Amino acid sequence: MATIYDIAQFCKTSSATVSYVLNGDGDRRRISKATQERIFAAAEMLHYRPNTAAKRLRRESGKGLNIALFWPNYSFEQGLISTLRAVKSTIDVVEDPLEIALQFYEPGHLAEKESILLSPAYNGVLLGGMAEDDLEYLSGHKLPMPAVVINRSLEGLPVSTVDHRAAGRMACDIALKKGGEDICALWEHQHHVATNLRREAFVERCGALGLDLSNRQFYCDGSEESGYAQGIHLIQKKQLPKVIFCNHEAIARGLLCALTESNIRAGEDVHLFTTSVAPASYCRYCIPSLTVIDLKMQQVAERALRMCLSLISHQTLAKDVVTLQPEIIFRDSFLENQPSFPMF
């Protein structure tokens, strides 16, 4: 099902503008007739249907909604920004009072938040960034309110996610096509569920294509500082390959800084790309701009919230699991049209 974010992308405008137009507020907001017509046409073409869940519940209960968003307390900052943008775009559509209570937790220790998870104060729950222990905990507990899992898979609960294994395979194919055997990959030390899926798919794909990744994988914290330190290490040890894939946009930004300070041109001397859950501007406005595999975090979170609203109003979901496909966005750090090696 299309969302206002999809329409905004199609029309090359903001989700707020789309919301104003679809809610009949375009003239008051001084949005041009041409833009309004383009948005209505896109909504019809994309089969957009407004989410009436919160509005109906508002009429029935006479009060607003409270939804708890559980989020890891470290290493997921950019994903949180994308998620909060999804909340904003959804609030623009439903228009009724909707409060999101942000509940930070330590990954692997979600059970310590049980009193909040079971609280009658919330109409619904969104669960992001869970570790394996958290998934195991939830599998043995039935929550008293609708709950939707973000970017993880858990039997018995609705899920909104990107295809992480597809992202890992995509990263491998892009790296090998450009660099042949002269590639390396940088991963976080922390063994996140989604990272593991991408890494496993990356390694399996490389193995199937005959590439031994021994001594081609490096590990660091998911931060700019660690990416910078790892870049300096590769430069000093003269281990820079033709292509570097980073599994975290913060690592890539730090590594890019190390390359720049060493007068190594990303996009020419070495080709750099990364997966990203951040808003587009985070990697777009680097020098040079970073090529990314977009993990569609904002769209994933928006769909999760809409699923939760539907469940709160006792609607039946069209799908219990919504899976989006990652997308490569080529920028200056890794240009698509430059000479590449044949796949082997």
C-alpha positions in Angstrom: 0.0 0.0 0.0 1.4 3.4 -1.0 2.0 6.0 1.7 2.3 9.8 1.5 6.1 9.3 1.6 5.8 7.3 -1.7 3.7 10.1 -3.2 6.2 12.7 -2.0 9.1 10.8 -3.6 7.1 10.4 -6.9 6.2 14.1 -7.0 9.6 15.3 -5.8 8.0 17.3 -2.9 7.8 17.0 0.9 5.5 14.6 2.7 4.0 17.6 4.6 3.0 19.1 1.2 1.4 15.9 0.2 -0.5 15.7 3.5 -1.8 19.2 3.2 -3.1 18.6 -0.3 -4.7 15.2 0.5 -6.4 16.6 3.5 -7.9 19.5 1.5 -5.6 22.2 3.0 -3.6 23.0 -0.2 -5.2 26.3 -1.0 -4.9 27.6 2.6 -1.3 26.6 2.6 -0.8 28.4 -0.8 0.3 25.3 -2.6 0.0 25.8 -6.4 -2.8 24.3 -8.3 -0.3 22.4 -10.5 1.3 20.8 -7.5 -2.0 19.8 -6.1 -3.2 18.3 -9.3 0.1 16.4 -9.6 -0.3 15.0 -6.1 -3.9 13.9 -6.6 -2.9 12.2 -9.8 0.0 10.4 -8.2 -2.2 9.3 -5.3 -4.7 7.8 -7.7 -2.0 6.1 -9.8 -0.2 4.6 -6.7 -3.6 3.5 -5.3 -3.1 5.5 -2.1 -5.7 4.9 0.6 -5.6 7.1 3.7 -5.1 5.4 7.1 -8.3 6.0 9.0 -7.4 3.9 12.0 -6.5 6.7 14.4 -9.4 8.9 13.2 -11.9 6.2 13.9 -10.4 5.3 17.2 -10.5 9.0 18.1 -14.2 9.2 17.4 -14.9 6.1 19.4 -12.8 6.8 22.4 -12.8 10.6 22.5 -9.1 10.7 23.3 -5.8 10.5 21.5 -3.4 7.6 21.1 -0.2 6.8 23.0 2.3 4.5 21.3 5.6 3.5 22.9 8.7 3.3 20.6 11.4 1.1 22.1 14.8 2.0 20.7 18.4 0.9 21.5 20.4 3.3 23.7 23.5 3.3 21.4 24.7 2.9 17.9 21.3 3.5 16.2 21.1 7.3 16.2 20.7 7.8 12.4 18.0 5.1 12.2 16.2 6.9 15.0 16.3 10.2 13.1 14.7 8.4 10.0 12.1 6.8 12.3 11.1 10.1 13.9 10.7 11.6 10.4 8.4 8.7 9.7 6.4 9.5 12.8 6.1 13.1 11.7 4.9 12.2 8.2 2.3 9.8 9.7 1.0 12.4 12.2 0.6 14.8 9.3 -1.9 12.3 7.8 -3.9 11.2 10.8 -4.3 14.7 12.2 -5.6 13.4 15.5 -3.6 13.5 18.8 -0.9 10.9 18.6 1.8 10.8 21.2 5.0 8.7 20.7 6.8 7.9 23.9 10.5 7.1 23.2 11.7 4.3 25.5 15.5 3.7 25.3 16.8 0.3 26.3 20.1 -1.6 26.3 20.1 -4.2 23.5 19.8 -7.6 24.9 18.0 -6.3 28.1 14.5 -5.5 26.8 13.2 -7.7 29.6 14.2 -5.0 32.1 11.5 -2.8 30.5 8.8 -5.3 31.2 6.8 -3.0 33.4 6.6 -0.5 30.6 5.9 -3.1 27.9 2.9 -4.3 30.0 1.7 -0.9 30.9 -2.0 -0.1 30.1 -0.9 3.5 29.4 -0.1 2.6 25.8 -2.4 1.7 23.0 0.4 0.1 21.0 4.1 -0.6 20.8 6.8 -0.3 18.2 10.0 -2.4 18.7 13.2 -1.4 17.0 16.8 -2.6 17.1 16.3 -5.8 19.1 19.1 -8.2 19.9 18.7 -12.0 19.8 18.0 -12.1 23.6 15.2 -9.5 23.2 13.6 -11.6 20.4 13.8 -14.7 22.6 12.2 -12.8 25.5 9.3 -11.5 23.4 8.7 -14.9 21.9 7.7 -16.1 25.4 5.6 -13.2 26.4 2.2 -12.0 25.0 1.9 -8.2 25.1 -1.4 -6.8 26.1 -1.5 -4.3 23.2 -0.8 -4.3 19.5 2.9 -4.5 18.8 4.9 -4.2 15.5 8.6 -5.3 15.1 10.9 -3.0 13.1 13.7 -4.5 11.0 13.7 -7.9 12.7 11.7 -11.1 12.3 9.6 -12.6 15.1 6.9 -15.3 14.7 3.6 -14.2 16.0 4.1 -10.4 15.7 3.7 -8.2 12.6 7.0 -7.1 11.0 8.1 -4.2 8.9 11.6 -4.6 7.5 14.1 -4.2 4.7 15.5 -7.3 3.1 18.9 -7.4 4.9 20.2 -10.4 3.1 19.4 -8.8 -0.3 21.4 -5.8 0.9 24.4 -8.0 1.7 24.3 -9.7 -1.7 23.9 -6.4 -3.4 27.0 -5.0 -1.6 29.1 -8.1 -2.7 28.0 -7.8 -6.3 28.8 -4.1 -6.5 32.2 -4.5 -4.8 33.3 -7.4 -7.0 32.1 -5.8 -10.2 34.2 -2.7 -9.5 37.2 -4.1 -7.7 37.5 -7.8 -8.7 39.4 -9.5 -5.9 40.8 -6.2 -4.6 38.1 -5.4 -2.1 37.6 -5.3 1.7 34.6 -4.9 4.0 34.3 -3.0 7.3 31.8 -4.3 9.9 30.8 -3.2 13.4 32.2 -5.1 16.4 28.7 -5.3 17.8 26.8 -8.3 16.5 23.5 -6.8 15.6 20.8 -9.1 14.1 20.5 -7.1 10.9 24.3 -6.7 10.5 24.7 -10.5 10.9 22.2 -11.1 8.1 23.9 -8.7 5.8 27.4 -10.0 6.7 26.3 -13.7 6.2 24.8 -12.9 2.8 27.9 -10.9 1.8 30.3 -13.7 2.7 28.1 -16.4 1.2 27.9 -14.5 -2.1 31.7 -13.9 -2.2 32.3 -17.6 -1.5 29.9 -18.7 -4.2 31.8 -16.5 -6.6 35.1 -17.9 -5.6 36.5 -15.1 -3.4 38.2 -16.0 -0.1 37.5 -13.1 2.3 40.3 -14.1 4.7 42.2 -10.9 5.6 39.7 -8.8 3.7 37.3 -8.1 6.6 37.9 -5.6 9.3 36.0 -4.7 12.5 35.5 -1.5 14.4 32.9 0.4 16.4 30.0 1.9 14.5 31.3 5.5 14.8 33.0 8.1 12.8 36.0 8.0 15.1 36.5 4.2 14.6 36.0 4.6 10.9 38.7 7.3 10.8 41.1 5.2 12.9 40.5 2.1 10.7 41.1 4.3 7.6 44.4 5.6 9.0 45.5 2.0 9.8 44.8 0.8 6.3 46.7 3.7 4.8 49.7 3.3 7.0 49.9 -0.4 6.5 49.5 0.1 2.7 46.4 -2.2 2.7 44.0 0.1 0.9 42.1 -2.0 -1.7 40.4 -0.7 -4.9 37.0 -1.0 -3.2 35.9 -0.6 0.4 32.4 -1.5 1.6 31.3 -0.2 5.0 28.3 -1.7 6.8 27.6 1.5 8.7 27.4 5.1 7.4 29.2 6.5 10.4 32.2 4.2 9.7 32.2 5.3 6.1 32.1 9.0 7.0 35.1 8.6 9.3 37.0 6.6 6.8 36.3 9.2 4.1 37.8 11.9 6.4 41.0 9.7 6.7 41.3 9.4 3.0 40.8 13.1 2.4 43.4 14.1 5.0 45.9 11.7 3.2 45.2 13.2 -0.2 43.6 9.9 -1.4 40.7 10.6 -3.7 37.5 8.6 -2.9 35.8 7.8 -6.2 39.1 7.8 -8.1 42.0 6.3 -6.1 39.7 4.1 -4.0 36.0 3.4 -4.3 33.9 3.7 -1.1 30.3 2.8 -0.4 28.1 2.0 2.6 24.8 0.8 3.7 22.7 3.5 5.3 19.6 3.9 7.5 20.1 7.6 7.8 18.2 10.4 6.1 19.6 11.0 2.5 21.3 14.3 3.5 23.6 12.5 6.0 25.6 10.9 3.2 24.7 13.2 0.3 26.4 16.3 1.8 29.9 14.8 2.3 32.8 15.7 0.1 32.8 13.7 -2.0 29.2 12.5 -1.5 28.9 8.9 -0.4 27.4 6.1 -2.5 24.9 4.2 -0.4 22.8 1.1 -0.3 19.6 2.7 1.1 18.0 0.4 3.7 14.7 2.4 3.5 14.6 3.1 7.2 12.0 5.9 7.0 9.7 3.9 4.8 10.1 0.8 7.0 9.2 2.8 10.2 6.3 4.5 8.5 4.8 1.2 7.5 5.3 -0.1 11.0 3.5 2.8 12.5 0.6 2.5 10.1 0.4 -1.3 10.8 0.2 -0.5 14.5 -2.5 2.1 14.0 -4.5 -0.4 12.0 -4.2 -3.1 14.7 -5.3 -0.6 17.4 -8.5 0.0 15.5 -9.0 -3.7 15.1 -8.4 -3.7 11.3 -7.0 -6.9 9.6 -3.6 -6.3 8.1 -3.2 -7.1 4.4 0.2 -8.6 5.3 1.7 -9.6 8.6 5.2 -9.1 7.2 6.1 -6.1 5.0 9.5 -6.4 3.4 11.1 -3.6 1.4 14.0 -4.0 -1.0 17.2 -2.0 -0.6 18.3 0.4 -3.3 21.7 1.5 -4.5 22.2 5.3 -4.9 25.4 6.0 -6.7 27.3 9.2 -5.8 30.8 10.6 -6.1 32.6 8.2 -3.8 31.8 5.3 -6.1 30.7 6.2 -9.6 28.7 3.6 -11.5 30.1 4.5 -15.0 33.8 4.1 -14.2 35.8 1.1 -15.6 35.2 -2.1 -13.6 36.5 -5.6 -13.4 34.5 -8.5 -14.8 32.8 -10.7 -12.3 34.6 -14.0 -11.7 
